[in-house]
Amino acid sequence: MFARIAPAYDINNRLHSLGRDIAWRRALVATADVKSGQAVLDAACGTGDVTGMLAAGGLAGRVVGLDFCQEMIAIAQRKFAGDAVEWVVGDATKLPFADATFDVVTIAFGLRNIPDIPKALAEFRRVLRPGGRLVALEFHPPRRQALGGLLSFYLWKIMPRTAGLIARDRTGAYRYLCTSMHSFMQPEELSAAMQQAGFSEASFRRLNFDLAAIHVAKI
């Protein structure tokens, strides 16, 4: 599914978030607060927007972008060909890295697409060094009734059609994305799952009318 929509992934993100997706990703990178020389893994990196932001300042000692979709990684490699990024095709539930490899793990809008979230969180915990942190950006079901109704109409009636036309996809990929947003856990539940995975503390802050949230989990 992600391979089919990869060529139009960026334009659909920009168009259907009204450009907010870039602001959210920048907020994620700012929250990650990578220090000089630190090693960073951007899991489920997609076409590499967050990975590129992490590498852009030249502050991190190592930046790795990982995604299970080869077509997404190929686009990321072209977009950020001049940046010092290691691109890896891999599974977030079976990370191809040794224990205690990274200081920071980031993931943007990827957790809800992982079939086994507890396993992925445990893997993120495993590859983090002592004192490391996981910073996640994710959509959650909206809490507010009025916004929830408007958002549901947009997500179910408008976006799947327009995004599908742009991506030339008739398989319902963008309807799946809507379903995943509505069925995903609430922020409090994700924080609890992070602590159950072995993180000592977990917190979050909501963004843009509770549509998304940035989570921070520390070892």
N, C-alpha and C positions, 0 to 999 in steps of 0.2 A: 504493500500500500504506500509506504513512504517513498519507495523507489519511483512509483508512478507519479507522485506529486512533487518530487524533488525539484524539477526544473522551474516550477512556478511557486515554490515554497516561500521564497523571500517576498515576492510581490504580493502574494496573498496575505502574508503576515502584516505587511505594511498597510495594505488597503483595508483589511477587515478589522484591524485594531485601531484604525484612524491614526496610524503612526505611533501609537503608544507602546508597541512592543519594544521598540528601541529604547525608549525612556525606561521601561521596566528592566531591560537587560543592563542598562547603565547603572541603575539602582542596585542591581544584584552585584555587579563588579565593585561598586563603591562599598557595599556592605562586606564583600569578601576581604577588602583591605589588605591586599597582598603586600608583604614586606619584601625588601631587597633580598634577592637570592633565594626566595622560597620556591618550592616546587608545587605546581598547580595542575590538577586534573579537572577538565571540563567534560563531564559525562553526558551522554546523549546530546552531543554537541550540535547535531543537525548540520546546517550549512556554515556553522562556525562563527556566528556573530559574537557570542560571548567569549569564545576562545580568542578571537582576534582582538577584542577589547582588552583581554587579560595580557596579551602579548604586546599590545601597541606601545605601552609606556617603557618597555624594556626593563622593567623593574624585576620581574620574576626571573629566577634562575633557570626554571624549566617550565614549559607550558605544553600540556598534552591534551589534544582533543580526541575524544573517543565516541564512536557511534556504531551501532550494529548495521547501519545501512550504507553499503559501499557507494551508492549514488549520491547520498548526502555528503559523504567524506570527499568525494571527487569534486563536488562544487566548492566545498570549503577550501580544498587545496588550491583551486584556481583563484578564488577570491583573495586568499591571503598568501599567495605564492612567495612574497618577499619577507614574510614574517618568520621568526624563529619558533615554529610550532611543530611538534611531533603529532602526526595524524595517525590514528589507530582504528582499525575496524575491529570492534570487540563488543562483548556482551556485558552489560552493567551488573549482571548477577554472577558473572565469572570473570572478574577483572584480571587481565594478564599482567599483573604487577605484584611484586613481592610485598610482604607486610611492611608497614611504616615507610612508604615511599614518598608520600606527599604531605605538604603542610596544609593545603586547602583543596577541597573537592567542591566543585560547583555543578549545578544541574538546573537548567532552565526549561520549564514546561515539558519535562521528560518523565518525571516519576509516575504520572498517571498512565503512561503508556507501557510501563514495565509490568509484566504479568505477576511477578513475585516481588512486591515492594519490600517486605521485610528482609528478603535475601539480598536485595540490592543495597539497602541501608546497612546491613551487616558487612557487605563488601566495602562500602565506602568507609565504614569504621575501621575495617581491617587495614586498608592501605594508608590510613592517616597516621602521622607520627604523633607521639605524645604532645598534647597542647594544640593539636590540629583542629580544624573546624570544617563542617559541611555547611554550605550556603545554597539553599534551594529556592527557586522561584517557581510558583505553581498557581494554576487556576483552581478555584474552589467553587462549589455551588453558592450562588448569591443568597444572602440572608434576607435582604429587604424585599418585601412583597411586590411593591410597584416596579422596582428595578428588575426583580426576578421575572416578572411577566413580560416586560419589554425586552429583556435580554433573551428570554426563551423564544419570543417571536422572531427576533433577529437571528438567533443561532439555529433555530429549526426551520424557519421558512425562507430566510433571505440568504444567509451565508452559504449553506450547502449548494445552492443553485449558482450563485455568482462565483464562488470559489471553484466549484466544479467546472464551470464554463472556462474560467481562466486557465485552470490546470488541465483542461480537456480530459477530465476524469469522470466517467459515468458509473463508477463502481460504488459510489457512496462514501468515499474516504472522508469527506468533510462532515458527513452526517455522523460517522464514527467519532470524529473529534468532538462534536457537540455532545454526543452521548457520554464520552469519557469525562467531559467537564462536569456534567450534571450528576454523574454517578460517583464522582471522586469524593474522598473523605473531607470533612471539614478541617480547618487549620489545627484546631485543638487535638483532633484525632491523629493528624500527621505528627504533631509534636510528641504525642504519647508513643507513637510507633518508633520515632527516633530514639527515645529514651529506652524503649524495650530492646532496640538493636544495640544498646551498649553505650550510647552517648550519655554523658553525665548531666547535661542540661540542654534544653531546647526551648527556643522562643520564636516568636513571629511577629510581623507587623503587616497589617492589611494595606492594600493599595487600591486606589481608584474605585470607590464605592463598594469595597469588599470583593471586587471581582478576582483579584489576585492577592498573593501574600508572599513575602520573603521570609524564609525560615533560616535560623542559625542554630546549629547543633554543635556542641563542643565536647571534646574528650576530657 
